[in-house]
Amino acid sequence: MPVIHKAKDNSVKSILAEPELFSEFLRNFIPIDILKDIAPKDIEDISERLISLVSEQKDGDTIKRINLNDEKSLFVITIIEHESKVNFRAPFKMLLYITLILNDYEKEVNRNTKVTHTKDFKYPPILPIIFYDGESEWNAETNFLNRTEMNEIFAKYTPKFEYELVSLKDYSFADLAKFGDALSLFMMIGKFKTAESFNELGLIPKQYVDQFKNLHVPTHLKDLLVKVFTVLLRKIDVPQDEIDNLVEQIDERGVSEMLAIENYSVQAIRREADKRRVEAERKSAEAKKQTAEAERRLKSTIKALFDMGKTITEIASIMSITEKDVISLLPELATN
């Protein structure tokens, strides 16, 4: 497994892009029975062709089409919010996505006949979700109707959809451990925001750690776990060489290795890294000082030889350097 040096902080989108993990996400966090049996093969990601029509900021939004057992479709919008400040515009953004999906669906079913013009036609259901992993409380309205002026008077004419909020801060390590699947570990990693919180690895229930050792995780999801773990370590300023070392341990001993380092001290590593940095800076400064002193002595010798009447060619021969080097050290000699 290669060491990752340029992982970006789009971890949640990468996680939800995996059908296996997205099916677990729906099963774990959304209280709708029909979603409990969604299989990875039933999930189609249609984000690429739709989201760019609403927003240039595509990193945090996904749109999935779920093929249900009765050959009907469900569309799931997931807006991922990382910011510390709540995005109060989110309900309106959801409305844009909803209308975009329905318009696209109409075009699809009307290709052969104008099905949507018939009395019995029904539009597909759309499930809007906001996944929030910020530290503040999410206090934005979850119902679009409540973002509308004079909604008491105009309620019957106003869209009144409500989105499902999944706020990661509301789930403890014990809560996530109950899911007992690969997604649960991704979500646990997502809870670490600072070096101090990283020490909370020890709060993960031991039973879960033991259970996870026996959980079959496909290779591509293991690779993604390492990527997400790498992003975490970089965010809390763990030195790159230490990140590489930990990734190698995980590669050699398995994914459960990242659960078995509760005594790992980021602060201690930082202190050690600072010591190494200070020592490296001291050695670099000493080397520069020695280089400057050697150059000063060389210039002094060249100047003394020139004052004795030696030519540039003779000086170069005596000093075993090129004439160009002589002139670069004492440019004024070239004008004499």
C-alpha positions as CSV (number, residue, x, y, z in Angstrom):
1,M,0.0,0.0,0.0
2,P,1.6,3.3,-1.0
3,V,2.2,6.0,1.5
4,I,-0.1,8.9,0.8
5,H,1.4,12.4,0.7
6,K,-1.3,14.5,-0.9
7,A,-4.6,13.4,0.6
8,K,-7.2,16.2,0.6
9,D,-9.8,16.9,3.2
10,N,-12.8,15.6,1.2
11,S,-12.9,12.5,3.3
12,V,-16.7,12.3,3.8
13,K,-17.4,12.6,0.1
14,S,-14.9,9.9,-0.6
15,I,-16.6,7.7,2.0
16,L,-20.1,8.2,0.6
17,A,-18.9,7.7,-2.9
18,E,-18.4,4.0,-2.0
19,P,-21.7,2.1,-2.6
20,E,-20.9,-0.3,0.3
21,L,-20.4,2.6,2.7
22,F,-23.4,4.6,1.4
23,S,-25.7,1.7,1.9
24,E,-24.4,1.4,5.5
25,F,-24.9,5.1,5.9
26,L,-28.6,4.9,5.0
27,R,-29.1,1.9,7.2
28,N,-27.3,3.3,10.2
29,F,-28.4,7.0,10.2
30,I,-31.8,7.3,8.4
31,P,-34.8,5.8,10.3
32,I,-36.7,4.5,7.2
33,D,-37.3,0.8,7.1
34,I,-37.3,0.5,3.3
35,L,-33.6,1.7,3.3
36,K,-32.4,-1.2,5.6
37,D,-32.1,-3.6,2.7
38,I,-30.5,-1.4,0.1
39,A,-27.6,-3.2,-1.5
40,P,-24.5,-1.5,-3.0
41,K,-25.6,-2.7,-6.5
42,D,-28.8,-0.7,-6.1
43,I,-27.0,2.6,-5.8
44,E,-26.1,4.8,-8.8
45,D,-24.2,8.0,-8.3
46,I,-25.5,10.7,-10.7
47,S,-23.7,13.7,-9.0
48,E,-21.4,14.4,-11.9
49,R,-24.1,15.4,-14.4
50,L,-26.4,17.3,-12.0
51,I,-24.6,19.1,-9.3
52,S,-22.6,21.3,-11.6
53,L,-25.8,22.8,-12.8
54,V,-26.5,24.2,-9.3
55,S,-23.1,24.9,-7.8
56,E,-19.5,25.1,-8.8
57,Q,-18.6,23.9,-5.2
58,K,-19.1,20.2,-5.9
59,D,-16.8,18.7,-3.2
60,G,-19.5,18.4,-0.5
61,D,-22.7,17.4,-2.4
62,T,-23.8,14.0,-3.8
63,I,-26.9,12.8,-5.6
64,K,-27.7,9.1,-5.7
65,R,-30.4,7.2,-7.5
66,I,-31.5,4.1,-5.5
67,N,-33.2,1.3,-7.4
68,L,-35.8,-0.2,-5.1
69,N,-37.1,-3.8,-5.2
70,D,-40.4,-2.9,-6.9
71,E,-38.5,-1.2,-9.8
72,K,-39.2,2.2,-8.5
73,S,-36.6,4.8,-7.9
74,L,-35.6,6.9,-4.9
75,F,-33.3,9.9,-5.2
76,V,-31.0,10.8,-2.2
77,I,-29.4,14.2,-1.9
78,T,-26.5,14.5,0.5
79,I,-25.0,17.9,1.3
80,I,-21.9,17.6,3.4
81,E,-21.2,20.5,5.7
82,H,-17.7,20.8,7.2
83,E,-17.6,24.4,8.2
84,S,-17.7,25.5,11.9
85,K,-20.5,28.0,11.0
86,V,-23.9,26.7,10.1
87,N,-25.0,27.1,6.5
88,F,-28.4,28.7,6.8
89,R,-28.8,28.6,3.0
90,A,-28.8,24.8,2.9
91,P,-32.7,24.4,2.7
92,F,-32.8,26.6,-0.4
93,K,-29.9,24.7,-2.0
94,M,-31.9,21.5,-1.3
95,L,-34.9,23.0,-3.1
96,L,-32.7,23.7,-6.2
97,Y,-31.5,20.1,-6.2
98,I,-35.0,18.7,-5.8
99,T,-36.3,20.7,-8.8
100,L,-33.3,19.7,-10.8
101,I,-33.8,16.0,-10.1
102,L,-37.5,16.1,-11.0
103,N,-36.9,18.0,-14.2
104,D,-34.2,15.5,-15.2
105,Y,-36.5,12.6,-14.3
106,E,-39.3,14.1,-16.5
107,K,-37.0,14.2,-19.5
108,E,-35.9,10.6,-18.9
109,V,-39.4,9.1,-18.7
110,N,-40.8,11.3,-21.5
111,R,-38.3,10.2,-24.2
112,N,-40.7,7.9,-25.9
113,T,-44.1,9.1,-24.7
114,K,-45.3,12.0,-22.6
115,V,-45.8,9.9,-19.5
116,T,-45.7,12.8,-17.2
117,H,-48.8,14.3,-19.0
118,T,-51.0,11.4,-17.8
119,K,-53.2,11.4,-14.8
120,D,-51.7,8.4,-13.1
121,F,-48.0,9.5,-13.3
122,K,-46.3,10.1,-10.0
123,Y,-42.9,11.7,-9.4
124,P,-40.2,9.7,-7.5
125,P,-39.5,10.4,-3.8
126,I,-36.5,12.4,-2.9
127,L,-34.7,12.1,0.4
128,P,-32.7,15.2,1.3
129,I,-29.9,14.7,3.9
130,I,-27.4,17.1,5.5
131,F,-24.3,15.4,7.0
132,Y,-22.7,17.9,9.4
133,D,-19.4,17.2,11.2
134,G,-18.8,20.7,12.6
135,E,-18.4,21.5,16.3
136,S,-21.2,24.0,16.7
137,E,-24.9,23.0,17.1
138,W,-26.7,22.9,13.7
139,N,-29.5,25.4,14.3
140,A,-30.7,26.0,10.8
141,E,-34.3,25.3,9.9
142,T,-34.9,21.8,8.6
143,N,-38.2,22.7,6.9
144,F,-38.1,25.0,4.0
145,L,-41.5,26.4,4.9
146,N,-40.1,28.0,8.0
147,R,-37.6,30.0,5.9
148,T,-40.5,31.7,4.1
149,E,-42.0,35.0,5.1
150,M,-45.7,35.0,6.1
151,N,-45.7,31.2,6.0
152,E,-48.8,31.1,8.1
153,I,-50.8,32.8,5.4
154,F,-49.1,31.2,2.4
155,A,-48.4,27.7,3.8
156,K,-50.5,25.9,1.2
157,Y,-48.6,27.5,-1.7
158,T,-45.1,27.0,-0.3
159,P,-42.8,24.0,-0.5
160,K,-42.7,22.4,2.9
161,F,-40.2,19.6,2.5
162,E,-37.9,18.7,5.4
163,Y,-34.4,17.4,5.2
164,E,-32.9,14.7,7.5
165,L,-30.0,16.0,9.6
166,V,-27.1,13.7,10.5
167,S,-24.9,15.6,12.9
168,L,-21.8,13.6,13.8
169,K,-21.2,15.4,17.1
170,D,-24.5,13.9,18.4
171,Y,-23.0,10.3,18.1
172,S,-20.6,9.1,20.8
173,F,-18.0,6.5,20.1
174,A,-20.2,4.0,21.8
175,D,-23.1,4.9,19.6
176,L,-21.0,4.4,16.4
177,A,-19.6,1.2,17.7
178,K,-23.1,-0.3,17.9
179,F,-23.3,-0.2,14.1
180,G,-20.3,-2.7,14.0
181,D,-19.5,-2.1,10.3
182,A,-16.8,-0.5,8.2
183,L,-18.6,2.9,8.1
184,S,-18.6,3.1,11.9
185,L,-14.8,3.3,11.9
186,F,-14.8,6.0,9.2
187,M,-17.3,8.0,11.3
188,M,-15.1,7.5,14.4
189,I,-12.1,8.9,12.6
190,G,-14.2,11.8,11.5
191,K,-14.8,12.8,15.1
192,F,-11.1,13.6,15.7
193,K,-10.6,17.3,15.1
194,T,-7.6,18.1,17.2
195,A,-4.5,16.5,18.7
196,E,-6.2,16.4,22.0
197,S,-9.3,14.6,20.6
198,F,-7.0,12.0,19.0
199,N,-6.1,10.7,22.4
200,E,-9.8,9.7,22.7
201,L,-9.0,6.6,20.7
202,G,-9.0,4.9,24.0
203,L,-12.8,5.6,24.4
204,I,-13.6,3.2,21.5
205,P,-15.1,0.1,23.2
206,K,-12.7,-2.8,23.4
207,Q,-15.5,-5.2,22.3
208,Y,-15.7,-3.1,19.1
209,V,-12.0,-3.3,18.5
210,D,-12.0,-7.1,18.9
211,Q,-15.1,-7.3,16.6
212,F,-13.5,-5.2,14.0
213,K,-10.4,-7.4,13.8
214,N,-12.7,-10.2,12.5
215,L,-14.7,-7.9,10.1
216,H,-13.9,-8.5,6.4
217,V,-13.1,-5.1,4.9
218,P,-12.4,-5.2,1.1
219,T,-9.0,-4.0,0.0
220,H,-10.3,-0.8,-1.7
221,L,-12.0,0.2,1.6
222,K,-8.9,-0.5,3.6
223,D,-7.0,1.8,1.2
224,L,-9.6,4.5,1.8
225,L,-9.4,4.0,5.5
226,V,-5.7,4.7,5.4
227,K,-6.3,7.7,3.2
228,V,-8.8,9.2,5.7
229,F,-6.6,8.3,8.6
230,T,-3.7,10.1,6.8
231,V,-5.8,13.2,6.3
232,L,-6.7,13.2,10.0
233,L,-3.0,13.0,11.1
234,R,-2.0,15.8,8.7
235,K,-4.8,18.0,10.0
236,I,-3.5,17.7,13.5
237,D,0.1,18.4,12.4
238,V,1.6,15.0,12.9
239,P,5.0,15.1,11.1
240,Q,5.0,13.4,7.7
241,D,7.7,10.8,8.6
242,E,5.6,9.7,11.6
243,I,2.5,9.5,9.4
244,D,4.4,7.3,7.0
245,N,5.5,5.1,9.9
246,L,1.9,4.6,11.1
247,V,0.6,3.9,7.6
248,E,3.3,1.2,7.3
249,Q,2.2,-0.3,10.6
250,I,-1.4,-0.4,9.4
251,D,-0.3,-2.0,6.1
252,E,1.7,-4.7,7.9
253,R,-0.7,-5.5,10.8
254,G,-4.1,-4.7,9.3
255,V,-6.7,-1.9,9.7
256,S,-7.3,-2.7,13.4
257,E,-3.9,-1.3,14.1
258,M,-5.3,2.2,14.0
259,L,-7.6,1.2,16.8
260,A,-4.8,-0.1,19.0
261,I,-2.8,3.0,19.5
262,E,-4.8,4.7,22.2
263,N,-1.5,5.5,24.1
264,Y,-0.2,7.3,21.0
265,S,0.7,10.9,22.0
266,V,0.5,13.5,19.2
267,Q,1.9,16.1,21.6
268,A,5.0,13.9,22.4
269,I,5.6,13.4,18.7
270,R,5.3,17.1,18.1
271,R,7.8,17.8,20.8
272,E,10.2,15.3,19.3
273,A,9.6,16.8,15.9
274,D,10.3,20.3,17.2
275,K,13.6,19.1,18.7
276,R,14.6,17.5,15.4
277,R,13.6,20.7,13.5
278,V,15.6,22.9,15.9
279,E,18.6,20.6,15.6
280,A,18.4,20.6,11.8
281,E,18.1,24.4,11.8
282,R,21.2,24.6,14.1
283,K,23.2,22.3,11.8
284,S,22.1,24.2,8.7
285,A,23.1,27.5,10.3
286,E,26.5,26.1,11.3
287,A,27.0,24.8,7.8
288,K,26.2,28.2,6.3
289,K,28.6,29.8,8.7
290,Q,31.4,27.4,7.7
291,T,30.7,27.9,4.0
292,A,30.8,31.7,4.4
293,E,34.1,31.5,6.4
294,A,35.6,29.3,3.7
295,E,34.6,31.7,1.0
296,R,35.9,34.6,2.9
297,R,39.3,32.9,3.2
298,L,39.3,32.0,-0.5
299,K,38.6,35.5,-1.5
300,S,41.3,36.8,0.8
301,T,43.9,34.4,-0.7
302,I,42.9,35.3,-4.3
303,K,43.2,39.1,-3.4
304,A,46.6,38.5,-1.9
305,L,47.8,36.7,-5.0
306,F,46.5,39.4,-7.3
307,D,48.2,42.1,-5.2
308,M,51.4,40.1,-5.7
309,G,51.0,40.6,-9.4
310,K,49.6,37.3,-10.4
311,T,47.2,37.1,-13.3
312,I,43.7,35.6,-13.2
313,T,45.0,32.6,-15.2
314,E,47.9,32.1,-12.8
315,I,45.6,32.5,-9.7
316,A,43.2,29.9,-11.1
317,S,46.2,27.5,-11.7
318,I,47.5,28.0,-8.2
319,M,44.1,27.6,-6.5
320,S,43.1,24.7,-8.7
321,I,39.9,26.4,-9.7
322,T,38.6,27.9,-13.0
323,E,39.2,31.4,-14.2
324,K,35.4,31.8,-14.1
325,D,35.4,30.9,-10.4
326,V,38.1,33.4,-9.7
327,I,36.1,36.2,-11.3
328,S,32.9,35.1,-9.6
329,L,34.5,35.3,-6.2
330,L,36.2,38.7,-6.9
331,P,34.4,40.3,-9.9
332,E,36.4,43.4,-9.6
333,L,39.5,41.5,-10.8
334,A,37.9,41.2,-14.3
335,T,38.1,45.0,-14.7
336,N,41.8,45.3,-13.9
